[in-house]
Amino acid sequence: MGTWLERQIGILLAVIAVGWAVYFIVHAAHGFPTMVIKLGPMQLFMLGLLLWIHGKFRRSVDVNRA
């Protein structure tokens, strides 16, 4: 997988996770006072963030670039 695609998939996963968390806050937890974020959105966000950072790292250390 190329670095560009890896970064784009990471950003997409992070955005989906934020949307999922907002949906959970609004519909399932009925607001902030009773909110306990489920692990699903947080794990997906962290996966997306890690994938994005890994793509940025791979691009910065690519020895084949001129």
PyMOL Python script that loads the backbone (N, CA, C, O; Angstrom):
from pymol import cmd

cmd.read_pdbstr("""\
ATOM      1  N   MET A   1       0.850  -1.164   0.000  1.00  0.00           N
ATOM      2  CA  MET A   1       0.000   0.000   0.000  1.00  0.00           C
ATOM      3  C   MET A   1       0.899   1.232   0.000  1.00  0.00           C
ATOM      4  O   MET A   1       1.881   1.295   0.740  1.00  0.00           O
ATOM      5  N   GLY A   2       0.566   2.185  -0.814  1.00  0.00           N
ATOM      6  CA  GLY A   2       1.344   3.410  -0.885  1.00  0.00           C
ATOM      7  C   GLY A   2       1.088   4.313   0.312  1.00  0.00           C
ATOM      8  O   GLY A   2       0.096   4.166   1.026  1.00  0.00           O
ATOM      9  N   THR A   3       2.000   5.242   0.508  1.00  0.00           N
ATOM     10  CA  THR A   3       1.876   6.132   1.662  1.00  0.00           C
ATOM     11  C   THR A   3       0.663   7.052   1.538  1.00  0.00           C
ATOM     12  O   THR A   3       0.006   7.358   2.533  1.00  0.00           O
ATOM     13  N   TRP A   4       0.368   7.495   0.305  1.00  0.00           N
ATOM     14  CA  TRP A   4      -0.786   8.371   0.108  1.00  0.00           C
ATOM     15  C   TRP A   4      -2.074   7.647   0.494  1.00  0.00           C
ATOM     16  O   TRP A   4      -2.919   8.205   1.195  1.00  0.00           O
ATOM     17  N   LEU A   5      -2.222   6.405   0.035  1.00  0.00           N
ATOM     18  CA  LEU A   5      -3.428   5.637   0.331  1.00  0.00           C
ATOM     19  C   LEU A   5      -3.521   5.328   1.825  1.00  0.00           C
ATOM     20  O   LEU A   5      -4.609   5.363   2.400  1.00  0.00           O
ATOM     21  N   GLU A   6      -2.399   5.031   2.443  1.00  0.00           N
ATOM     22  CA  GLU A   6      -2.379   4.746   3.870  1.00  0.00           C
ATOM     23  C   GLU A   6      -2.836   5.964   4.679  1.00  0.00           C
ATOM     24  O   GLU A   6      -3.612   5.831   5.625  1.00  0.00           O
ATOM     25  N   ARG A   7      -2.358   7.134   4.305  1.00  0.00           N
ATOM     26  CA  ARG A   7      -2.778   8.355   5.011  1.00  0.00           C
ATOM     27  C   ARG A   7      -4.251   8.643   4.789  1.00  0.00           C
ATOM     28  O   ARG A   7      -4.943   9.050   5.722  1.00  0.00           O
ATOM     29  N   GLN A   8      -4.744   8.443   3.580  1.00  0.00           N
ATOM     30  CA  GLN A   8      -6.147   8.722   3.300  1.00  0.00           C
ATOM     31  C   GLN A   8      -7.075   7.760   4.036  1.00  0.00           C
ATOM     32  O   GLN A   8      -8.122   8.173   4.534  1.00  0.00           O
ATOM     33  N   ILE A   9      -6.704   6.489   4.108  1.00  0.00           N
ATOM     34  CA  ILE A   9      -7.515   5.524   4.848  1.00  0.00           C
ATOM     35  C   ILE A   9      -7.504   5.858   6.337  1.00  0.00           C
ATOM     36  O   ILE A   9      -8.525   5.722   7.010  1.00  0.00           O
ATOM     37  N   GLY A  10      -6.360   6.294   6.852  1.00  0.00           N
ATOM     38  CA  GLY A  10      -6.276   6.689   8.256  1.00  0.00           C
ATOM     39  C   GLY A  10      -7.177   7.863   8.572  1.00  0.00           C
ATOM     40  O   GLY A  10      -7.872   7.860   9.588  1.00  0.00           O
ATOM     41  N   ILE A  11      -7.171   8.868   7.710  1.00  0.00           N
ATOM     42  CA  ILE A  11      -8.045  10.029   7.907  1.00  0.00           C
ATOM     43  C   ILE A  11      -9.510   9.614   7.830  1.00  0.00           C
ATOM     44  O   ILE A  11     -10.331  10.066   8.628  1.00  0.00           O
ATOM     45  N   LEU A  12      -9.837   8.751   6.869  1.00  0.00           N
ATOM     46  CA  LEU A  12     -11.215   8.287   6.712  1.00  0.00           C
ATOM     47  C   LEU A  12     -11.684   7.531   7.956  1.00  0.00           C
ATOM     48  O   LEU A  12     -12.802   7.753   8.421  1.00  0.00           O
ATOM     49  N   LEU A  13     -10.860   6.656   8.494  1.00  0.00           N
ATOM     50  CA  LEU A  13     -11.226   5.920   9.702  1.00  0.00           C
ATOM     51  C   LEU A  13     -11.420   6.859  10.890  1.00  0.00           C
ATOM     52  O   LEU A  13     -12.344   6.670  11.681  1.00  0.00           O
ATOM     53  N   ALA A  14     -10.569   7.859  11.023  1.00  0.00           N
ATOM     54  CA  ALA A  14     -10.698   8.807  12.129  1.00  0.00           C
ATOM     55  C   ALA A  14     -11.991   9.615  12.010  1.00  0.00           C
ATOM     56  O   ALA A  14     -12.669   9.844  13.012  1.00  0.00           O
ATOM     57  N   VAL A  15     -12.336  10.045  10.809  1.00  0.00           N
ATOM     58  CA  VAL A  15     -13.571  10.813  10.607  1.00  0.00           C
ATOM     59  C   VAL A  15     -14.797   9.952  10.893  1.00  0.00           C
ATOM     60  O   VAL A  15     -15.758  10.421  11.502  1.00  0.00           O
ATOM     61  N   ILE A  16     -14.767   8.699  10.457  1.00  0.00           N
ATOM     62  CA  ILE A  16     -15.880   7.786  10.729  1.00  0.00           C
ATOM     63  C   ILE A  16     -16.031   7.575  12.232  1.00  0.00           C
ATOM     64  O   ILE A  16     -17.150   7.536  12.744  1.00  0.00           O
ATOM     65  N   ALA A  17     -14.917   7.440  12.936  1.00  0.00           N
ATOM     66  CA  ALA A  17     -14.962   7.234  14.385  1.00  0.00           C
ATOM     67  C   ALA A  17     -15.551   8.439  15.104  1.00  0.00           C
ATOM     68  O   ALA A  17     -16.323   8.281  16.050  1.00  0.00           O
ATOM     69  N   VAL A  18     -15.198   9.634  14.666  1.00  0.00           N
ATOM     70  CA  VAL A  18     -15.763  10.841  15.280  1.00  0.00           C
ATOM     71  C   VAL A  18     -17.268  10.895  15.033  1.00  0.00           C
ATOM     72  O   VAL A  18     -18.036  11.232  15.934  1.00  0.00           O
ATOM     73  N   GLY A  19     -17.681  10.569  13.833  1.00  0.00           N
ATOM     74  CA  GLY A  19     -19.113  10.527  13.532  1.00  0.00           C
ATOM     75  C   GLY A  19     -19.846   9.494  14.368  1.00  0.00           C
ATOM     76  O   GLY A  19     -20.952   9.746  14.846  1.00  0.00           O
ATOM     77  N   TRP A  20     -19.239   8.344  14.545  1.00  0.00           N
ATOM     78  CA  TRP A  20     -19.826   7.292  15.364  1.00  0.00           C
ATOM     79  C   TRP A  20     -19.947   7.746  16.819  1.00  0.00           C
ATOM     80  O   TRP A  20     -20.960   7.489  17.469  1.00  0.00           O
ATOM     81  N   ALA A  21     -18.927   8.411  17.324  1.00  0.00           N
ATOM     82  CA  ALA A  21     -18.955   8.900  18.711  1.00  0.00           C
ATOM     83  C   ALA A  21     -20.040   9.964  18.882  1.00  0.00           C
ATOM     84  O   ALA A  21     -20.754   9.961  19.885  1.00  0.00           O
ATOM     85  N   VAL A  22     -20.170  10.862  17.923  1.00  0.00           N
ATOM     86  CA  VAL A  22     -21.219  11.891  17.997  1.00  0.00           C
ATOM     87  C   VAL A  22     -22.593  11.249  17.954  1.00  0.00           C
ATOM     88  O   VAL A  22     -23.491  11.646  18.696  1.00  0.00           O
ATOM     89  N   TYR A  23     -22.760  10.259  17.087  1.00  0.00           N
ATOM     90  CA  TYR A  23     -24.038   9.545  17.025  1.00  0.00           C
ATOM     91  C   TYR A  23     -24.351   8.888  18.371  1.00  0.00           C
ATOM     92  O   TYR A  23     -25.484   8.948  18.848  1.00  0.00           O
ATOM     93  N   PHE A  24     -23.350   8.266  18.972  1.00  0.00           N
ATOM     94  CA  PHE A  24     -23.557   7.615  20.260  1.00  0.00           C
ATOM     95  C   PHE A  24     -23.921   8.623  21.331  1.00  0.00           C
ATOM     96  O   PHE A  24     -24.797   8.363  22.156  1.00  0.00           O
ATOM     97  N   ILE A  25     -23.253   9.781  21.329  1.00  0.00           N
ATOM     98  CA  ILE A  25     -23.535  10.806  22.331  1.00  0.00           C
ATOM     99  C   ILE A  25     -24.963  11.332  22.182  1.00  0.00           C
ATOM    100  O   ILE A  25     -25.676  11.499  23.172  1.00  0.00           O
ATOM    101  N   VAL A  26     -25.372  11.589  20.948  1.00  0.00           N
ATOM    102  CA  VAL A  26     -26.682  12.202  20.710  1.00  0.00           C
ATOM    103  C   VAL A  26     -27.818  11.209  20.897  1.00  0.00           C
ATOM    104  O   VAL A  26     -28.824  11.534  21.528  1.00  0.00           O
ATOM    105  N   HIS A  27     -27.674  10.001  20.358  1.00  0.00           N
ATOM    106  CA  HIS A  27     -28.803   9.071  20.336  1.00  0.00           C
ATOM    107  C   HIS A  27     -28.792   8.036  21.456  1.00  0.00           C
ATOM    108  O   HIS A  27     -29.848   7.724  22.006  1.00  0.00           O
ATOM    109  N   ALA A  28     -27.651   7.506  21.801  1.00  0.00           N
ATOM    110  CA  ALA A  28     -27.621   6.420  22.773  1.00  0.00           C
ATOM    111  C   ALA A  28     -27.417   6.917  24.198  1.00  0.00           C
ATOM    112  O   ALA A  28     -28.049   6.399  25.118  1.00  0.00           O
ATOM    113  N   ALA A  29     -26.559   7.901  24.406  1.00  0.00           N
ATOM    114  CA  ALA A  29     -26.246   8.342  25.759  1.00  0.00           C
ATOM    115  C   ALA A  29     -27.117   9.516  26.208  1.00  0.00           C
ATOM    116  O   ALA A  29     -27.105   9.869  27.387  1.00  0.00           O
ATOM    117  N   HIS A  30     -27.861  10.117  25.303  1.00  0.00           N
ATOM    118  CA  HIS A  30     -28.768  11.234  25.612  1.00  0.00           C
ATOM    119  C   HIS A  30     -28.046  12.411  26.250  1.00  0.00           C
ATOM    120  O   HIS A  30     -28.513  12.965  27.245  1.00  0.00           O
ATOM    121  N   GLY A  31     -26.910  12.793  25.681  1.00  0.00           N
ATOM    122  CA  GLY A  31     -26.214  13.987  26.138  1.00  0.00           C
ATOM    123  C   GLY A  31     -24.963  13.686  26.932  1.00  0.00           C
ATOM    124  O   GLY A  31     -24.660  12.534  27.242  1.00  0.00           O
ATOM    125  N   PHE A  32     -24.242  14.749  27.254  1.00  0.00           N
ATOM    126  CA  PHE A  32     -22.945  14.618  27.907  1.00  0.00           C
ATOM    127  C   PHE A  32     -22.995  14.153  29.365  1.00  0.00           C
ATOM    128  O   PHE A  32     -22.121  13.376  29.752  1.00  0.00           O
ATOM    129  N   PRO A  33     -23.947  14.569  30.200  1.00  0.00           N
ATOM    130  CA  PRO A  33     -23.860  14.187  31.613  1.00  0.00           C
ATOM    131  C   PRO A  33     -23.858  12.676  31.845  1.00  0.00           C
ATOM    132  O   PRO A  33     -23.171  12.195  32.746  1.00  0.00           O
ATOM    133  N   THR A  34     -24.609  11.929  31.057  1.00  0.00           N
ATOM    134  CA  THR A  34     -24.675  10.482  31.260  1.00  0.00           C
ATOM    135  C   THR A  34     -23.804   9.729  30.264  1.00  0.00           C
ATOM    136  O   THR A  34     -23.882   8.504  30.164  1.00  0.00           O
ATOM    137  N   MET A  35     -22.988  10.449  29.542  1.00  0.00           N
ATOM    138  CA  MET A  35     -22.229   9.837  28.466  1.00  0.00           C
ATOM    139  C   MET A  35     -21.032   9.047  28.986  1.00  0.00           C
ATOM    140  O   MET A  35     -20.255   9.536  29.806  1.00  0.00           O
ATOM    141  N   VAL A  36     -20.906   7.858  28.509  1.00  0.00           N
ATOM    142  CA  VAL A  36     -19.692   7.070  28.674  1.00  0.00           C
ATOM    143  C   VAL A  36     -19.381   6.557  27.278  1.00  0.00           C
ATOM    144  O   VAL A  36     -20.108   5.722  26.741  1.00  0.00           O
ATOM    145  N   ILE A  37     -18.297   7.059  26.689  1.00  0.00           N
ATOM    146  CA  ILE A  37     -17.970   6.687  25.317  1.00  0.00           C
ATOM    147  C   ILE A  37     -17.643   5.199  25.261  1.00  0.00           C
ATOM    148  O   ILE A  37     -16.858   4.689  26.060  1.00  0.00           O
ATOM    149  N   LYS A  38     -18.248   4.530  24.321  1.00  0.00           N
ATOM    150  CA  LYS A  38     -17.952   3.123  24.117  1.00  0.00           C
ATOM    151  C   LYS A  38     -16.533   2.969  23.571  1.00  0.00           C
ATOM    152  O   LYS A  38     -15.961   3.915  23.029  1.00  0.00           O
ATOM    153  N   LEU A  39     -15.983   1.793  23.715  1.00  0.00           N
ATOM    154  CA  LEU A  39     -14.629   1.557  23.231  1.00  0.00           C
ATOM    155  C   LEU A  39     -14.552   1.538  21.712  1.00  0.00           C
ATOM    156  O   LEU A  39     -13.509   1.885  21.157  1.00  0.00           O
ATOM    157  N   GLY A  40     -15.607   1.149  21.027  1.00  0.00           N
ATOM    158  CA  GLY A  40     -15.586   1.031  19.576  1.00  0.00           C
ATOM    159  C   GLY A  40     -15.134   2.294  18.859  1.00  0.00           C
ATOM    160  O   GLY A  40     -14.185   2.233  18.078  1.00  0.00           O
ATOM    161  N   PRO A  41     -15.780   3.447  19.096  1.00  0.00           N
ATOM    162  CA  PRO A  41     -15.356   4.667  18.412  1.00  0.00           C
ATOM    163  C   PRO A  41     -13.941   5.107  18.779  1.00  0.00           C
ATOM    164  O   PRO A  41     -13.204   5.607  17.929  1.00  0.00           O
ATOM    165  N   MET A  42     -13.564   4.924  20.029  1.00  0.00           N
ATOM    166  CA  MET A  42     -12.220   5.342  20.444  1.00  0.00           C
ATOM    167  C   MET A  42     -11.155   4.456  19.802  1.00  0.00           C
ATOM    168  O   MET A  42     -10.113   4.948  19.369  1.00  0.00           O
ATOM    169  N   GLN A  43     -11.413   3.160  19.741  1.00  0.00           N
ATOM    170  CA  GLN A  43     -10.450   2.250  19.131  1.00  0.00           C
ATOM    171  C   GLN A  43     -10.321   2.520  17.636  1.00  0.00           C
ATOM    172  O   GLN A  43      -9.217   2.500  17.091  1.00  0.00           O
ATOM    173  N   LEU A  44     -11.445   2.770  16.974  1.00  0.00           N
ATOM    174  CA  LEU A  44     -11.397   3.063  15.547  1.00  0.00           C
ATOM    175  C   LEU A  44     -10.658   4.371  15.292  1.00  0.00           C
ATOM    176  O   LEU A  44      -9.895   4.473  14.331  1.00  0.00           O
ATOM    177  N   PHE A  45     -10.874   5.367  16.136  1.00  0.00           N
ATOM    178  CA  PHE A  45     -10.167   6.635  15.987  1.00  0.00           C
ATOM    179  C   PHE A  45      -8.667   6.439  16.155  1.00  0.00           C
ATOM    180  O   PHE A  45      -7.875   6.975  15.380  1.00  0.00           O
ATOM    181  N   MET A  46      -8.278   5.671  17.166  1.00  0.00           N
ATOM    182  CA  MET A  46      -6.853   5.424  17.399  1.00  0.00           C
ATOM    183  C   MET A  46      -6.233   4.636  16.252  1.00  0.00           C
ATOM    184  O   MET A  46      -5.089   4.892  15.876  1.00  0.00           O
ATOM    185  N   LEU A  47      -6.968   3.683  15.694  1.00  0.00           N
ATOM    186  CA  LEU A  47      -6.467   2.940  14.548  1.00  0.00           C
ATOM    187  C   LEU A  47      -6.249   3.868  13.359  1.00  0.00           C
ATOM    188  O   LEU A  47      -5.220   3.787  12.688  1.00  0.00           O
ATOM    189  N   GLY A  48      -7.208   4.743  13.095  1.00  0.00           N
ATOM    190  CA  GLY A  48      -7.068   5.700  12.004  1.00  0.00           C
ATOM    191  C   GLY A  48      -5.912   6.652  12.225  1.00  0.00           C
ATOM    192  O   GLY A  48      -5.161   6.950  11.297  1.00  0.00           O
ATOM    193  N   LEU A  49      -5.765   7.133  13.460  1.00  0.00           N
ATOM    194  CA  LEU A  49      -4.669   8.040  13.786  1.00  0.00           C
ATOM    195  C   LEU A  49      -3.320   7.348  13.627  1.00  0.00           C
ATOM    196  O   LEU A  49      -2.381   7.933  13.087  1.00  0.00           O
ATOM    197  N   LEU A  50      -3.220   6.108  14.094  1.00  0.00           N
ATOM    198  CA  LEU A  50      -1.980   5.354  13.976  1.00  0.00           C
ATOM    199  C   LEU A  50      -1.636   5.081  12.515  1.00  0.00           C
ATOM    200  O   LEU A  50      -0.474   5.178  12.121  1.00  0.00           O
ATOM    201  N   LEU A  51      -2.635   4.743  11.720  1.00  0.00           N
ATOM    202  CA  LEU A  51      -2.402   4.492  10.301  1.00  0.00           C
ATOM    203  C   LEU A  51      -1.956   5.767   9.591  1.00  0.00           C
ATOM    204  O   LEU A  51      -1.064   5.719   8.744  1.00  0.00           O
ATOM    205  N   TRP A  52      -2.557   6.891   9.921  1.00  0.00           N
ATOM    206  CA  TRP A  52      -2.183   8.172   9.320  1.00  0.00           C
ATOM    207  C   TRP A  52      -0.751   8.549   9.695  1.00  0.00           C
ATOM    208  O   TRP A  52       0.032   8.960   8.838  1.00  0.00           O
ATOM    209  N   ILE A  53      -0.413   8.407  10.970  1.00  0.00           N
ATOM    210  CA  ILE A  53       0.948   8.730  11.419  1.00  0.00           C
ATOM    211  C   ILE A  53       1.963   7.800  10.766  1.00  0.00           C
ATOM    212  O   ILE A  53       3.052   8.235  10.390  1.00  0.00           O
ATOM    213  N   HIS A  54       1.617   6.524  10.628  1.00  0.00           N
ATOM    214  CA  HIS A  54       2.531   5.582   9.995  1.00  0.00           C
ATOM    215  C   HIS A  54       2.767   5.950   8.530  1.00  0.00           C
ATOM    216  O   HIS A  54       3.891   5.851   8.039  1.00  0.00           O
ATOM    217  N   GLY A  55       1.711   6.375   7.832  1.00  0.00           N
ATOM    218  CA  GLY A  55       1.874   6.815   6.449  1.00  0.00           C
ATOM    219  C   GLY A  55       2.753   8.048   6.341  1.00  0.00           C
ATOM    220  O   GLY A  55       3.584   8.146   5.438  1.00  0.00           O
ATOM    221  N   LYS A  56       2.571   8.994   7.266  1.00  0.00           N
ATOM    222  CA  LYS A  56       3.424  10.190   7.271  1.00  0.00           C
ATOM    223  C   LYS A  56       4.877   9.818   7.555  1.00  0.00           C
ATOM    224  O   LYS A  56       5.790  10.367   6.939  1.00  0.00           O
ATOM    225  N   PHE A  57       5.096   8.888   8.485  1.00  0.00           N
ATOM    226  CA  PHE A  57       6.447   8.456   8.807  1.00  0.00           C
ATOM    227  C   PHE A  57       7.097   7.767   7.611  1.00  0.00           C
ATOM    228  O   PHE A  57       8.247   8.051   7.277  1.00  0.00           O
ATOM    229  N   ARG A  58       6.361   6.863   6.968  1.00  0.00           N
ATOM    230  CA  ARG A  58       6.914   6.156   5.804  1.00  0.00           C
ATOM    231  C   ARG A  58       7.280   7.141   4.694  1.00  0.00           C
ATOM    232  O   ARG A  58       8.286   6.953   4.010  1.00  0.00           O
ATOM    233  N   ARG A  59       6.483   8.176   4.513  1.00  0.00           N
ATOM    234  CA  ARG A  59       6.788   9.156   3.487  1.00  0.00           C
ATOM    235  C   ARG A  59       8.042   9.954   3.840  1.00  0.00           C
ATOM    236  O   ARG A  59       8.835  10.291   2.961  1.00  0.00           O
ATOM    237  N   SER A  60       8.218  10.253   5.118  1.00  0.00           N
ATOM    238  CA  SER A  60       9.361  11.083   5.520  1.00  0.00           C
ATOM    239  C   SER A  60      10.679  10.333   5.471  1.00  0.00           C
ATOM    240  O   SER A  60      11.725  10.966   5.326  1.00  0.00           O
ATOM    241  N   VAL A  61      10.676   9.019   5.583  1.00  0.00           N
ATOM    242  CA  VAL A  61      11.921   8.258   5.597  1.00  0.00           C
ATOM    243  C   VAL A  61      12.110   7.448   4.317  1.00  0.00           C
ATOM    244  O   VAL A  61      12.977   6.575   4.271  1.00  0.00           O
ATOM    245  N   ASP A  62      11.330   7.713   3.293  1.00  0.00           N
ATOM    246  CA  ASP A  62      11.445   6.978   2.036  1.00  0.00           C
ATOM    247  C   ASP A  62      12.808   7.272   1.405  1.00  0.00           C
ATOM    248  O   ASP A  62      13.077   8.405   1.007  1.00  0.00           O
ATOM    249  N   VAL A  63      13.663   6.253   1.314  1.00  0.00           N
ATOM    250  CA  VAL A  63      15.022   6.444   0.785  1.00  0.00           C
ATOM    251  C   VAL A  63      15.054   6.418  -0.736  1.00  0.00           C
ATOM    252  O   VAL A  63      16.066   6.781  -1.335  1.00  0.00           O
ATOM    253  N   ASN A  64      13.973   5.999  -1.364  1.00  0.00           N
ATOM    254  CA  ASN A  64      13.950   5.908  -2.827  1.00  0.00           C
ATOM    255  C   ASN A  64      13.511   7.200  -3.498  1.00  0.00           C
ATOM    256  O   ASN A  64      13.593   7.323  -4.720  1.00  0.00           O
ATOM    257  N   ARG A  65      13.042   8.172  -2.703  1.00  0.00           N
ATOM    258  CA  ARG A  65      12.629   9.450  -3.276  1.00  0.00           C
ATOM    259  C   ARG A  65      13.870  10.255  -3.653  1.00  0.00           C
ATOM    260  O   ARG A  65      14.896  10.201  -2.975  1.00  0.00           O
ATOM    261  N   ALA A  66      13.754  10.984  -4.725  1.00  0.00           N
ATOM    262  CA  ALA A  66      14.884  11.823  -5.152  1.00  0.00           C
ATOM    263  C   ALA A  66      14.744  13.221  -4.606  1.00  0.00           C
ATOM    264  O   ALA A  66      15.598  14.071  -4.859  1.00  0.00           O
TER     265      ALA A  66
END
""", "prot")
cmd.dss("prot")
cmd.show_as("cartoon", "prot")
cmd.util.cbc("prot")
cmd.orient("prot")
